[in-house]
Amino acid sequence: MFRRAAFNIAVSNGDHLRNHAAFWDGQNLRLTPAYDIAPGPRLGETYSQSIAYGTTDDPLGERSSNFARLVKHAAEYRISSREARDVVDRITDGITTH
């Protein structure tokens, strides 16, 4: 889920709930493939996610399209800040390289 949130921020994809469904085979749970990716232009730092990726005092949750803010929520995904930064680095490097 953290990788999916980081990817959505990286490509300015607005996202929707269909991208967060899961397959269950009776023993294993896994995310379904990403669906309907629609990258959009990013205008300054005002872009935000349609789906919250972290908890905040705001009842709508954290939605800012900002990697630093996403990494601050790493513990909510049961990963360390270091792991979170590595995920962001791999995603942005992959997009830049390819």
Biotite code that builds the C-alpha atoms (Angstrom):
import biotite.structure as struc

atoms = struc.array([
    struc.Atom([0.000, 0.000, 0.000], chain_id="A", res_id=1, res_name="MET", atom_name="CA", element="C"),
    struc.Atom([2.843, 2.400, 0.768], chain_id="A", res_id=2, res_name="PHE", atom_name="CA", element="C"),
    struc.Atom([4.410, 1.771, -2.651], chain_id="A", res_id=3, res_name="ARG", atom_name="CA", element="C"),
    struc.Atom([1.068, 2.398, -4.305], chain_id="A", res_id=4, res_name="ARG", atom_name="CA", element="C"),
    struc.Atom([0.638, 5.708, -2.456], chain_id="A", res_id=5, res_name="ALA", atom_name="CA", element="C"),
    struc.Atom([4.204, 6.755, -3.367], chain_id="A", res_id=6, res_name="ALA", atom_name="CA", element="C"),
    struc.Atom([3.651, 5.869, -7.026], chain_id="A", res_id=7, res_name="PHE", atom_name="CA", element="C"),
    struc.Atom([0.420, 7.877, -7.133], chain_id="A", res_id=8, res_name="ASN", atom_name="CA", element="C"),
    struc.Atom([2.230, 10.906, -5.746], chain_id="A", res_id=9, res_name="ILE", atom_name="CA", element="C"),
    struc.Atom([5.148, 10.423, -8.164], chain_id="A", res_id=10, res_name="ALA", atom_name="CA", element="C"),
    struc.Atom([2.944, 10.461, -11.267], chain_id="A", res_id=11, res_name="VAL", atom_name="CA", element="C"),
    struc.Atom([0.298, 12.868, -9.914], chain_id="A", res_id=12, res_name="SER", atom_name="CA", element="C"),
    struc.Atom([-2.384, 10.208, -10.260], chain_id="A", res_id=13, res_name="ASN", atom_name="CA", element="C"),
    struc.Atom([-5.628, 11.234, -8.573], chain_id="A", res_id=14, res_name="GLY", atom_name="CA", element="C"),
    struc.Atom([-6.362, 7.600, -7.617], chain_id="A", res_id=15, res_name="ASP", atom_name="CA", element="C"),
    struc.Atom([-9.632, 5.944, -6.637], chain_id="A", res_id=16, res_name="HIS", atom_name="CA", element="C"),
    struc.Atom([-10.746, 3.049, -4.464], chain_id="A", res_id=17, res_name="LEU", atom_name="CA", element="C"),
    struc.Atom([-10.622, 0.467, -7.259], chain_id="A", res_id=18, res_name="ARG", atom_name="CA", element="C"),
    struc.Atom([-6.838, 0.715, -7.033], chain_id="A", res_id=19, res_name="ASN", atom_name="CA", element="C"),
    struc.Atom([-6.980, -0.567, -3.472], chain_id="A", res_id=20, res_name="HIS", atom_name="CA", element="C"),
    struc.Atom([-9.009, -3.727, -3.851], chain_id="A", res_id=21, res_name="ALA", atom_name="CA", element="C"),
    struc.Atom([-7.516, -7.072, -2.939], chain_id="A", res_id=22, res_name="ALA", atom_name="CA", element="C"),
    struc.Atom([-7.622, -10.666, -4.101], chain_id="A", res_id=23, res_name="PHE", atom_name="CA", element="C"),
    struc.Atom([-8.242, -13.307, -1.410], chain_id="A", res_id=24, res_name="TRP", atom_name="CA", element="C"),
    struc.Atom([-7.721, -16.981, -2.216], chain_id="A", res_id=25, res_name="ASP", atom_name="CA", element="C"),
    struc.Atom([-8.713, -18.264, 1.212], chain_id="A", res_id=26, res_name="GLY", atom_name="CA", element="C"),
    struc.Atom([-5.143, -18.056, 2.519], chain_id="A", res_id=27, res_name="GLN", atom_name="CA", element="C"),
    struc.Atom([-3.375, -15.097, 0.913], chain_id="A", res_id=28, res_name="ASN", atom_name="CA", element="C"),
    struc.Atom([-4.349, -11.490, 0.442], chain_id="A", res_id=29, res_name="LEU", atom_name="CA", element="C"),
    struc.Atom([-2.741, -9.328, -2.261], chain_id="A", res_id=30, res_name="ARG", atom_name="CA", element="C"),
    struc.Atom([-3.528, -6.049, -3.924], chain_id="A", res_id=31, res_name="LEU", atom_name="CA", element="C"),
    struc.Atom([-5.183, -6.206, -7.315], chain_id="A", res_id=32, res_name="THR", atom_name="CA", element="C"),
    struc.Atom([-3.235, -4.742, -10.233], chain_id="A", res_id=33, res_name="PRO", atom_name="CA", element="C"),
    struc.Atom([-3.405, -0.972, -10.543], chain_id="A", res_id=34, res_name="ALA", atom_name="CA", element="C"),
    struc.Atom([-6.412, 0.119, -12.540], chain_id="A", res_id=35, res_name="TYR", atom_name="CA", element="C"),
    struc.Atom([-7.101, 3.220, -14.604], chain_id="A", res_id=36, res_name="ASP", atom_name="CA", element="C"),
    struc.Atom([-3.906, 5.141, -13.896], chain_id="A", res_id=37, res_name="ILE", atom_name="CA", element="C"),
    struc.Atom([-4.435, 8.733, -15.058], chain_id="A", res_id=38, res_name="ALA", atom_name="CA", element="C"),
    struc.Atom([-1.312, 10.825, -14.481], chain_id="A", res_id=39, res_name="PRO", atom_name="CA", element="C"),
    struc.Atom([-2.047, 14.519, -14.399], chain_id="A", res_id=40, res_name="GLY", atom_name="CA", element="C"),
    struc.Atom([-0.132, 17.747, -14.563], chain_id="A", res_id=41, res_name="PRO", atom_name="CA", element="C"),
    struc.Atom([1.133, 18.992, -11.243], chain_id="A", res_id=42, res_name="ARG", atom_name="CA", element="C"),
    struc.Atom([0.714, 22.666, -10.588], chain_id="A", res_id=43, res_name="LEU", atom_name="CA", element="C"),
    struc.Atom([3.111, 23.719, -7.837], chain_id="A", res_id=44, res_name="GLY", atom_name="CA", element="C"),
    struc.Atom([2.728, 22.074, -4.450], chain_id="A", res_id=45, res_name="GLU", atom_name="CA", element="C"),
    struc.Atom([-1.067, 22.251, -4.328], chain_id="A", res_id=46, res_name="THR", atom_name="CA", element="C"),
    struc.Atom([-1.822, 18.819, -5.791], chain_id="A", res_id=47, res_name="TYR", atom_name="CA", element="C"),
    struc.Atom([-3.469, 16.371, -3.409], chain_id="A", res_id=48, res_name="SER", atom_name="CA", element="C"),
    struc.Atom([-4.523, 12.743, -3.406], chain_id="A", res_id=49, res_name="GLN", atom_name="CA", element="C"),
    struc.Atom([-8.159, 11.722, -3.670], chain_id="A", res_id=50, res_name="SER", atom_name="CA", element="C"),
    struc.Atom([-7.670, 9.052, -1.011], chain_id="A", res_id=51, res_name="ILE", atom_name="CA", element="C"),
    struc.Atom([-5.949, 9.786, 2.299], chain_id="A", res_id=52, res_name="ALA", atom_name="CA", element="C"),
    struc.Atom([-2.694, 7.906, 2.856], chain_id="A", res_id=53, res_name="TYR", atom_name="CA", element="C"),
    struc.Atom([-2.228, 8.763, 6.530], chain_id="A", res_id=54, res_name="GLY", atom_name="CA", element="C"),
    struc.Atom([-4.057, 9.827, 9.648], chain_id="A", res_id=55, res_name="THR", atom_name="CA", element="C"),
    struc.Atom([-4.079, 13.409, 10.905], chain_id="A", res_id=56, res_name="THR", atom_name="CA", element="C"),
    struc.Atom([-6.224, 15.650, 13.075], chain_id="A", res_id=57, res_name="ASP", atom_name="CA", element="C"),
    struc.Atom([-8.121, 16.483, 9.877], chain_id="A", res_id=58, res_name="ASP", atom_name="CA", element="C"),
    struc.Atom([-11.048, 14.025, 9.578], chain_id="A", res_id=59, res_name="PRO", atom_name="CA", element="C"),
    struc.Atom([-10.214, 13.635, 5.871], chain_id="A", res_id=60, res_name="LEU", atom_name="CA", element="C"),
    struc.Atom([-6.691, 12.427, 6.672], chain_id="A", res_id=61, res_name="GLY", atom_name="CA", element="C"),
    struc.Atom([-3.375, 13.283, 5.022], chain_id="A", res_id=62, res_name="GLU", atom_name="CA", element="C"),
    struc.Atom([-3.810, 13.869, 1.285], chain_id="A", res_id=63, res_name="ARG", atom_name="CA", element="C"),
    struc.Atom([-0.980, 16.213, 0.328], chain_id="A", res_id=64, res_name="SER", atom_name="CA", element="C"),
    struc.Atom([1.005, 14.983, -2.684], chain_id="A", res_id=65, res_name="SER", atom_name="CA", element="C"),
    struc.Atom([4.263, 15.337, -0.829], chain_id="A", res_id=66, res_name="ASN", atom_name="CA", element="C"),
    struc.Atom([6.847, 12.584, -0.320], chain_id="A", res_id=67, res_name="PHE", atom_name="CA", element="C"),
    struc.Atom([8.140, 14.015, 2.956], chain_id="A", res_id=68, res_name="ALA", atom_name="CA", element="C"),
    struc.Atom([4.645, 13.922, 4.431], chain_id="A", res_id=69, res_name="ARG", atom_name="CA", element="C"),
    struc.Atom([4.077, 10.406, 3.102], chain_id="A", res_id=70, res_name="LEU", atom_name="CA", element="C"),
    struc.Atom([7.320, 9.191, 4.712], chain_id="A", res_id=71, res_name="VAL", atom_name="CA", element="C"),
    struc.Atom([6.186, 10.641, 8.059], chain_id="A", res_id=72, res_name="LYS", atom_name="CA", element="C"),
    struc.Atom([3.354, 8.091, 7.955], chain_id="A", res_id=73, res_name="HIS", atom_name="CA", element="C"),
    struc.Atom([5.680, 5.103, 7.384], chain_id="A", res_id=74, res_name="ALA", atom_name="CA", element="C"),
    struc.Atom([4.872, 3.544, 10.763], chain_id="A", res_id=75, res_name="ALA", atom_name="CA", element="C"),
    struc.Atom([1.195, 3.367, 9.790], chain_id="A", res_id=76, res_name="GLU", atom_name="CA", element="C"),
    struc.Atom([2.307, 0.983, 7.018], chain_id="A", res_id=77, res_name="TYR", atom_name="CA", element="C"),
    struc.Atom([4.528, -0.948, 9.447], chain_id="A", res_id=78, res_name="ARG", atom_name="CA", element="C"),
    struc.Atom([7.749, 0.105, 7.755], chain_id="A", res_id=79, res_name="ILE", atom_name="CA", element="C"),
    struc.Atom([10.594, 2.301, 8.986], chain_id="A", res_id=80, res_name="SER", atom_name="CA", element="C"),
    struc.Atom([11.239, 5.817, 7.750], chain_id="A", res_id=81, res_name="SER", atom_name="CA", element="C"),
    struc.Atom([14.403, 4.500, 6.092], chain_id="A", res_id=82, res_name="ARG", atom_name="CA", element="C"),
    struc.Atom([12.428, 1.814, 4.229], chain_id="A", res_id=83, res_name="GLU", atom_name="CA", element="C"),
    struc.Atom([9.870, 4.424, 3.212], chain_id="A", res_id=84, res_name="ALA", atom_name="CA", element="C"),
    struc.Atom([12.562, 6.729, 1.802], chain_id="A", res_id=85, res_name="ARG", atom_name="CA", element="C"),
    struc.Atom([14.074, 3.775, -0.083], chain_id="A", res_id=86, res_name="ASP", atom_name="CA", element="C"),
    struc.Atom([10.679, 2.988, -1.644], chain_id="A", res_id=87, res_name="VAL", atom_name="CA", element="C"),
    struc.Atom([10.242, 6.618, -2.738], chain_id="A", res_id=88, res_name="VAL", atom_name="CA", element="C"),
    struc.Atom([13.784, 6.673, -4.152], chain_id="A", res_id=89, res_name="ASP", atom_name="CA", element="C"),
    struc.Atom([13.270, 3.439, -6.128], chain_id="A", res_id=90, res_name="ARG", atom_name="CA", element="C"),
    struc.Atom([9.965, 4.648, -7.568], chain_id="A", res_id=91, res_name="ILE", atom_name="CA", element="C"),
    struc.Atom([11.200, 8.080, -8.569], chain_id="A", res_id=92, res_name="THR", atom_name="CA", element="C"),
    struc.Atom([14.425, 6.614, -9.977], chain_id="A", res_id=93, res_name="ASP", atom_name="CA", element="C"),
    struc.Atom([12.429, 4.065, -11.998], chain_id="A", res_id=94, res_name="GLY", atom_name="CA", element="C"),
    struc.Atom([10.182, 6.758, -13.447], chain_id="A", res_id=95, res_name="ILE", atom_name="CA", element="C"),
    struc.Atom([13.113, 9.029, -14.259], chain_id="A", res_id=96, res_name="THR", atom_name="CA", element="C"),
    struc.Atom([15.182, 6.212, -15.776], chain_id="A", res_id=97, res_name="THR", atom_name="CA", element="C"),
    struc.Atom([12.402, 4.631, -17.820], chain_id="A", res_id=98, res_name="HIS", atom_name="CA", element="C"),
])
